[in-house]
Amino acid sequence: MKFTVTRTSQWENTEAPVEGAVHDVHPWTDRDGEVHDIHTWTLEISTLEELVELSRREGQLVITSRGMFSDPQPTVEIYDDYRE
């Protein structure tokens, strides 16, 4: 299954949040009808064991069913810093 992957401590999407992540660009239309390129990183996680191994390597994970900007794919956030 393909996940968007982020890291709490990274505010910019300029570098991969985890080894093996692939850079992806997709369009997003705002409320005014303007189309913007959204830059994300994706990671293929095929089994529960792979997800558990990611948690062992990277620490706490927050998993959500949808990403930002109406991204339909689930998101794994590596929670390595505090945020509100």
C-alpha positions in Angstrom: 0.0 0.0 0.0 1.3 3.4 -0.9 1.5 6.0 2.0 2.3 9.7 2.0 5.2 9.9 4.5 6.1 13.0 6.5 8.4 13.9 9.5 7.2 16.3 12.2 10.6 17.9 12.5 10.8 18.7 8.7 8.8 21.8 7.8 10.0 21.8 4.1 9.5 18.9 1.8 12.9 19.3 0.2 14.5 16.1 1.4 13.2 12.6 2.0 11.7 12.1 5.5 12.9 8.5 5.5 15.1 6.2 3.4 13.3 4.8 0.4 10.7 7.5 0.1 9.9 8.7 -3.4 9.3 12.3 -4.3 5.8 12.9 -5.8 4.2 16.0 -7.3 0.4 16.2 -7.8 -2.0 19.1 -8.5 -4.3 20.6 -5.8 -7.0 23.2 -6.6 -7.6 25.8 -3.9 -11.0 27.4 -3.0 -10.3 30.1 -5.6 -9.9 27.6 -8.4 -6.1 28.1 -8.6 -4.1 24.9 -9.2 -0.9 24.4 -7.2 1.7 21.7 -7.3 1.9 19.8 -4.0 5.2 18.1 -3.3 5.0 15.0 -1.2 7.0 11.9 -0.4 5.5 8.4 -0.7 6.6 5.1 0.7 5.3 1.6 -0.3 4.5 -0.4 2.8 3.2 -3.9 1.9 2.8 -5.7 5.2 2.1 -4.9 8.8 5.6 -6.2 9.6 7.1 -3.5 7.4 5.1 -0.9 9.2 6.3 -2.2 12.6 9.9 -2.2 11.3 9.5 1.4 10.2 8.3 2.2 13.7 11.3 0.4 15.3 13.7 2.3 13.1 12.1 5.8 13.2 10.2 5.9 16.5 6.6 6.9 17.0 4.3 7.0 14.0 1.0 8.7 13.5 -1.2 7.1 10.8 -4.1 8.9 9.3 -6.5 7.7 6.6 -6.2 10.8 4.5 -3.5 13.3 3.8 -3.5 17.1 3.6 -5.0 18.9 0.6 -7.7 16.2 0.1 -5.0 13.6 -0.6 -7.0 10.3 -0.6 -4.0 8.2 0.3 -3.2 7.4 3.9 -0.3 9.2 5.7 2.4 8.0 8.0 3.9 10.8 10.1 7.2 10.1 11.8 6.5 11.9 15.1 10.0 12.9 16.1 9.3 16.5 17.4 6.6 18.3 19.3 3.8 20.1 17.5 0.5 21.5 18.6 
